[in-house]
């Protein structure tokens, strides 16, 4: 998973890539957006369909 920080007017600021850092250590102001990029290969809704779960 990757995190990116954008300003309120959608300009890229930086990647939030220090795993040990707390969110408060980044220059995040009101109105900023944190964009999450999931590179795990999971598809949208993959874990919502319980009909594929084996019962028993």
Secondary structure, DSSP 8 states (H G I E B T S, - for coil): -EEEEE-TT--EEEE---TTS-GGGS---TT-EEEEE--S---TTTTT-GGGS---
